[in-house]
Amino acid sequence: MNKSTSNHIDQLLIDSGLFPIKKAQQKFDGFDFSNETILITGAAGSIGSGLSKYLIACNYKKLILVDVAESPLYDLIKDLEFEDTNGIDYRLLNITETQSLQLLFETYKPTLIFHTAAYKHVPLMEENAYEAIKLNILGTKLLADLSVVHGVKKFIFISTDKAVNPISVMGMSKRIAENYLSYLSTKSETRFNTTRFGNILGSNGSVLPLFKRQIESGMPLTVTNNSISRYFISKSKACALILQIAAFNDEQGNTFTFNMGEPIKIIDLAERLVVFYGNNIAEKAEIKITGLRPGEKLHENIVSKHEILVPTKYEDILLVTPKDQFDTKMIDFTELANVTPSMSNSEIKSVLQKYV
């Protein structure tokens, strides 16, 4: 591991917020959303809660925080209880339920949506492919269609680098959702923007909290392959860049990704984390190679071979554009909507592959 890589990892560890390290307070200039009624789906998740906490520092008309997970939503309520929450409503709601979502739109009339709700765990979605379609595709479609009907001005979709050249159920489900939103953006007044991230360091279910638990409990650190690598970005940086895109009013295109530096080998992250903990841990720590999990790639990409990156006026935000002009086509959702829980995961995955 060279010095540049170790410095990159050290900074990510500091930025993760998982360690009691004194760091410089990040400067955040609140954006002006004073005319916007903002809806966040998956508001109790890593990105959703991060956006919620950032938006407290902004001007907004109304903030509606929606999640289907009761305990995490309660935790978010407690996290924000000493802030000015007069303009915030919390709603326990499943975005795949049409009547509940319709009522939400009719009640609040949102103008800006951050859609962070998704199933994101690759191996779990390989074994629960029906649920991936139900939430990641059909839930996104329902939310987007209602956004068009109700005149939402801007819809920000949180996607993933796993949607690029996808091989997993999760990646395919996110790519199909990306494609549908790209189509809608050409046919409606609502502006649909996709933000494509690598791994959010320190987020729920990510590798860093796992390594931290393993080290602190004296267990071996589990890495699936010696060569496996990922793009990483801190949650604080990710949320700040998402809000910057929400504030765009003159950028062309609708899919964005971010300057995340070079991919980091997971084994380098594990080794550097052991050093981070100090000599007592370093002498005892063991790294165990467990083998690639279902749906997992060795390396991820932020663009496909059919896409290129174009700089924007913001150094850390890059526009993803197709190499050649092409017409985005409407997806026929009939087969996807007819997938049932009784179908095998391999059958469902073969259906997904038709639409990627």
C-alpha positions as CSV (number, residue, x, y, z in Angstrom):
1,M,0.0,0.0,0.0
2,N,1.5,3.3,-1.0
3,K,1.5,6.5,1.1
4,S,-1.2,8.1,-1.1
5,T,-3.6,5.2,-0.6
6,S,-2.9,5.0,3.2
7,N,-3.6,8.8,3.5
8,H,-6.8,8.4,1.5
9,I,-8.0,5.6,3.8
10,D,-7.0,7.5,6.9
11,Q,-9.0,10.5,5.8
12,L,-12.0,8.3,5.1
13,L,-11.7,6.7,8.5
14,I,-11.7,10.1,10.1
15,D,-14.7,11.3,8.0
16,S,-16.7,8.2,8.8
17,G,-17.7,9.5,12.2
18,L,-17.3,6.1,13.8
19,F,-14.2,7.0,15.8
20,P,-13.9,9.6,18.7
21,I,-11.4,11.7,16.7
22,K,-11.4,15.5,16.9
23,K,-11.6,16.9,13.4
24,A,-12.2,20.2,11.9
25,Q,-15.9,21.2,11.8
26,Q,-17.1,20.9,8.2
27,K,-18.3,24.2,6.9
28,F,-21.8,24.0,5.5
29,D,-23.6,26.8,3.8
30,G,-27.3,26.1,4.0
31,F,-29.1,26.0,0.7
32,D,-32.2,28.0,0.2
33,F,-35.2,25.7,-0.2
34,S,-37.6,28.2,1.4
35,N,-40.2,27.6,-1.4
36,E,-40.0,23.8,-1.3
37,T,-42.0,21.2,0.5
38,I,-39.4,18.4,0.7
39,L,-40.1,14.7,1.0
40,I,-37.4,12.2,1.9
41,T,-38.1,8.5,1.5
42,G,-35.9,6.1,3.5
43,A,-35.4,9.1,5.9
44,A,-34.2,6.9,8.8
45,G,-31.4,5.3,6.7
46,S,-27.9,6.5,6.4
47,I,-28.3,8.9,3.5
48,G,-31.9,9.9,4.4
49,S,-31.0,10.8,8.0
50,G,-27.8,12.6,6.8
51,L,-29.9,14.7,4.4
52,S,-32.5,15.4,7.1
53,K,-29.8,16.7,9.5
54,Y,-28.2,18.8,6.8
55,L,-31.6,20.3,5.8
56,I,-32.2,21.5,9.4
57,A,-29.5,24.1,8.6
58,C,-31.4,25.1,5.4
59,N,-34.4,27.2,4.8
60,Y,-37.4,25.1,3.7
61,K,-41.2,25.3,3.7
62,K,-41.9,21.8,5.0
63,L,-39.9,18.6,5.5
64,I,-41.7,15.2,5.4
65,L,-39.6,12.4,6.7
66,V,-40.9,9.0,5.6
67,D,-39.7,5.5,6.5
68,V,-41.2,2.0,6.9
69,A,-38.8,1.0,9.7
70,E,-40.4,2.0,13.0
71,S,-37.4,1.9,15.4
72,P,-34.9,3.7,13.1
73,L,-37.6,6.4,12.4
74,Y,-38.0,6.8,16.2
75,D,-34.3,7.1,16.6
76,L,-34.3,9.9,14.0
77,I,-37.0,11.7,15.9
78,K,-34.9,11.5,19.0
79,D,-31.8,12.7,17.2
80,L,-33.6,15.8,16.0
81,E,-35.7,16.5,19.1
82,F,-33.5,19.5,20.2
83,E,-33.5,21.1,16.8
84,D,-36.2,23.4,15.4
85,T,-38.6,20.7,14.1
86,N,-41.8,22.9,13.8
87,G,-41.7,22.4,10.0
88,I,-41.0,18.6,10.1
89,D,-43.5,15.8,9.9
90,Y,-42.6,12.1,10.4
91,R,-44.6,9.4,8.6
92,L,-44.4,5.7,9.0
93,L,-45.2,4.5,5.5
94,N,-44.5,1.9,2.9
95,I,-43.9,3.5,-0.5
96,T,-45.0,0.4,-2.3
97,E,-48.6,0.9,-1.0
98,T,-50.5,2.9,-3.5
99,Q,-53.3,4.3,-1.4
100,S,-50.9,5.4,1.4
101,L,-48.6,7.1,-1.0
102,Q,-51.4,8.8,-2.9
103,L,-52.7,10.2,0.3
104,L,-49.2,11.5,1.3
105,F,-49.0,13.4,-2.0
106,E,-52.5,14.8,-1.7
107,T,-51.9,15.9,1.9
108,Y,-48.5,17.5,1.6
109,K,-48.1,18.3,-2.1
110,P,-44.3,17.9,-2.1
111,T,-42.2,19.9,-4.6
112,L,-38.8,18.3,-4.1
113,I,-38.2,14.6,-3.4
114,F,-35.1,12.8,-2.2
115,H,-35.7,9.1,-2.9
116,T,-33.2,7.2,-0.8
117,A,-35.5,4.2,0.2
118,A,-34.1,1.0,-1.3
119,Y,-32.9,-2.5,-0.6
120,K,-29.2,-2.2,-1.0
121,H,-27.6,-5.4,0.4
122,V,-26.3,-7.4,-2.6
123,P,-26.3,-11.0,-1.3
124,L,-29.6,-10.6,0.5
125,M,-31.3,-9.4,-2.7
126,E,-29.9,-12.4,-4.5
127,E,-32.0,-14.5,-2.1
128,N,-35.0,-12.1,-2.0
129,A,-35.3,-11.0,-5.6
130,Y,-39.1,-10.5,-5.4
131,E,-38.6,-7.9,-2.7
132,A,-35.9,-6.1,-4.7
133,I,-38.4,-5.7,-7.7
134,K,-41.2,-4.7,-5.4
135,L,-39.3,-1.8,-3.7
136,N,-36.4,-0.8,-5.9
137,I,-38.3,-0.9,-9.2
138,L,-42.1,-0.8,-8.6
139,G,-41.8,1.4,-5.5
140,T,-39.6,3.9,-7.4
141,K,-42.0,3.8,-10.4
142,L,-45.0,4.5,-8.2
143,L,-43.3,7.4,-6.5
144,A,-42.1,8.8,-9.8
145,D,-45.5,8.5,-11.5
146,L,-47.2,10.3,-8.6
147,S,-44.5,13.0,-8.8
148,V,-45.4,13.6,-12.4
149,V,-49.2,13.6,-11.7
150,H,-48.8,16.0,-8.7
151,G,-46.4,18.4,-10.4
152,V,-43.2,17.8,-8.3
153,K,-40.5,20.1,-9.6
154,K,-37.4,17.9,-8.9
155,F,-36.9,14.3,-7.9
156,I,-33.4,13.2,-6.8
157,F,-32.8,9.4,-7.0
158,I,-30.0,7.8,-4.9
159,S,-28.5,5.1,-7.1
160,T,-25.3,3.1,-6.9
161,D,-22.2,2.1,-8.9
162,K,-23.6,-1.4,-8.8
163,A,-26.2,-0.3,-11.4
164,V,-23.3,0.0,-13.9
165,N,-22.8,-3.2,-15.9
166,P,-25.0,-4.9,-13.3
167,I,-24.7,-8.6,-12.5
168,S,-26.6,-8.7,-9.2
169,V,-30.3,-8.5,-8.5
170,M,-29.8,-5.3,-6.6
171,G,-27.7,-3.7,-9.3
172,M,-30.2,-4.6,-12.0
173,S,-33.1,-3.3,-10.0
174,K,-31.4,0.0,-9.6
175,R,-30.4,0.2,-13.2
176,I,-34.0,-0.4,-14.4
177,A,-35.1,2.3,-12.0
178,E,-32.4,4.7,-13.4
179,N,-33.6,4.0,-17.0
180,Y,-37.2,4.6,-16.2
181,L,-36.5,7.9,-14.5
182,S,-34.3,9.0,-17.5
183,Y,-37.3,8.2,-19.8
184,L,-39.7,10.2,-17.6
185,S,-37.3,13.2,-17.5
186,T,-37.8,13.5,-21.3
187,K,-41.5,13.3,-21.1
188,S,-42.6,15.3,-18.1
189,E,-42.1,18.7,-16.5
190,T,-40.7,17.0,-13.4
191,R,-36.8,17.1,-13.4
192,F,-35.5,13.6,-12.5
193,N,-31.9,13.5,-11.4
194,T,-30.0,10.3,-10.6
195,T,-27.0,10.4,-8.2
196,R,-24.7,7.4,-8.6
197,F,-22.5,6.6,-5.6
198,G,-19.9,4.0,-4.6
199,N,-19.9,2.7,-1.0
200,I,-21.0,5.2,1.7
201,L,-18.3,4.6,4.3
202,G,-19.8,4.0,7.7
203,S,-23.3,3.6,6.5
204,N,-25.6,0.9,7.8
205,G,-24.5,-2.5,6.5
206,S,-21.2,-1.2,5.0
207,V,-17.9,-2.9,5.6
208,L,-16.4,-0.4,8.0
209,P,-18.9,-0.8,10.9
210,L,-18.5,-4.6,10.4
211,F,-14.7,-4.4,10.7
212,K,-15.0,-2.2,13.7
213,R,-17.3,-4.7,15.5
214,Q,-15.0,-7.6,14.5
215,I,-11.9,-5.9,15.9
216,E,-13.6,-4.8,19.1
217,S,-15.0,-8.3,19.7
218,G,-11.7,-10.0,18.9
219,M,-13.0,-11.8,15.8
220,P,-11.0,-12.1,12.5
221,L,-11.7,-9.4,9.9
222,T,-13.5,-11.0,7.0
223,V,-12.6,-10.0,3.5
224,T,-14.2,-11.8,0.5
225,N,-11.2,-11.6,-1.8
226,N,-7.6,-10.4,-1.7
227,S,-8.1,-8.2,-4.8
228,I,-11.7,-6.9,-4.2
229,S,-11.9,-3.1,-4.4
230,R,-14.6,-0.4,-4.0
231,Y,-15.1,3.3,-4.5
232,F,-15.8,5.0,-1.1
233,I,-17.2,8.3,-0.1
234,S,-18.0,9.7,3.3
235,K,-21.7,10.2,4.3
236,S,-21.2,13.9,5.0
237,K,-19.6,14.5,1.6
238,A,-22.3,12.4,-0.1
239,C,-25.1,14.4,1.5
240,A,-23.5,17.8,0.8
241,L,-23.2,16.8,-2.9
242,I,-26.7,15.5,-3.2
243,L,-28.0,18.9,-1.8
244,Q,-25.8,20.7,-4.3
245,I,-27.4,18.8,-7.2
246,A,-30.9,19.5,-5.8
247,A,-29.9,23.2,-5.9
248,F,-28.8,23.0,-9.6
249,N,-30.9,25.1,-12.0
250,D,-28.7,25.2,-15.1
251,E,-27.0,21.8,-15.5
252,Q,-27.8,19.7,-18.5
253,G,-28.3,16.0,-18.2
254,N,-29.8,14.0,-15.4
255,T,-27.3,11.4,-14.1
256,F,-24.4,12.4,-11.9
257,T,-21.6,10.7,-10.1
258,F,-18.8,12.1,-7.8
259,N,-15.1,12.4,-7.4
260,M,-14.5,9.6,-5.0
261,G,-10.8,9.2,-5.7
262,E,-9.3,5.8,-6.7
263,P,-10.9,2.6,-5.7
264,I,-9.6,1.1,-2.5
265,K,-8.8,-2.6,-1.9
266,I,-10.9,-3.9,0.9
267,I,-7.9,-5.7,2.4
268,D,-6.0,-2.4,2.4
269,L,-8.9,-0.8,4.4
270,A,-8.8,-3.7,6.8
271,E,-5.1,-3.5,7.3
272,R,-5.1,0.2,7.7
273,L,-7.9,0.0,10.2
274,V,-5.9,-2.4,12.4
275,V,-3.0,0.1,12.4
276,F,-5.6,2.8,13.3
277,Y,-6.5,0.9,16.5
278,G,-2.8,0.7,17.6
279,N,-0.2,-1.9,18.5
280,N,-2.3,-3.9,21.0
281,I,-4.9,-4.7,18.4
282,A,-2.3,-5.1,15.5
283,E,-0.6,-7.9,17.3
284,K,-3.8,-9.9,17.7
285,A,-5.7,-9.0,14.5
286,E,-6.3,-11.7,11.9
287,I,-7.7,-11.2,8.4
288,K,-9.7,-14.1,6.9
289,I,-10.5,-14.5,3.2
290,T,-14.0,-15.9,2.9
291,G,-14.7,-15.9,-0.9
292,L,-16.9,-13.8,-3.1
293,R,-20.6,-13.7,-2.0
294,P,-23.6,-14.2,-4.4
295,G,-24.0,-11.2,-6.8
296,E,-20.7,-9.7,-5.8
297,K,-18.1,-8.3,-8.3
298,L,-14.4,-8.0,-7.7
299,H,-14.4,-4.3,-8.9
300,E,-17.1,-1.7,-9.6
301,N,-17.3,1.0,-12.2
302,I,-18.9,4.4,-12.1
303,V,-19.7,4.5,-15.8
304,S,-20.3,1.8,-18.4
305,K,-18.4,1.5,-21.7
306,H,-21.3,3.4,-23.3
307,E,-21.0,6.4,-21.0
308,I,-18.5,9.2,-20.4
309,L,-17.8,11.6,-17.6
310,V,-18.2,15.4,-18.2
311,P,-17.0,17.9,-15.6
312,T,-19.4,20.4,-14.1
313,K,-18.6,23.7,-12.5
314,Y,-18.3,21.8,-9.2
315,E,-15.1,19.9,-8.9
316,D,-16.5,16.9,-7.1
317,I,-19.6,16.5,-9.3
318,L,-19.4,14.8,-12.7
319,L,-22.1,14.4,-15.3
320,V,-22.6,11.0,-16.8
321,T,-23.6,11.2,-20.4
322,P,-24.0,8.5,-23.2
323,K,-21.3,8.3,-25.8
324,D,-23.8,8.3,-28.6
325,Q,-27.2,10.0,-28.8
326,F,-30.0,7.6,-28.3
327,D,-33.7,7.8,-27.5
328,T,-34.7,6.6,-24.1
329,K,-37.5,4.1,-24.4
330,M,-40.5,3.4,-22.2
331,I,-40.1,0.2,-20.2
332,D,-43.0,-2.3,-20.4
333,F,-43.5,-3.1,-16.7
334,T,-46.1,-5.8,-17.3
335,E,-43.7,-8.8,-16.8
336,L,-42.0,-7.1,-13.9
337,A,-45.3,-6.3,-12.2
338,N,-46.4,-9.9,-12.6
339,V,-43.4,-11.4,-10.8
340,T,-44.7,-13.3,-7.7
341,P,-43.1,-14.5,-4.4
342,S,-43.6,-18.1,-5.5
343,M,-41.1,-17.7,-8.4
344,S,-37.6,-18.8,-7.7
345,N,-34.8,-16.2,-7.4
346,S,-33.2,-17.5,-10.6
347,E,-36.5,-17.1,-12.5
348,I,-36.9,-13.6,-11.3
349,K,-33.3,-12.7,-12.1
350,S,-33.8,-13.9,-15.7
351,V,-36.7,-11.5,-15.9
352,L,-34.6,-8.6,-14.7
353,Q,-31.9,-9.4,-17.2
354,K,-34.3,-8.7,-20.1
355,Y,-34.6,-5.1,-19.0
356,V,-31.0,-4.1,-18.3
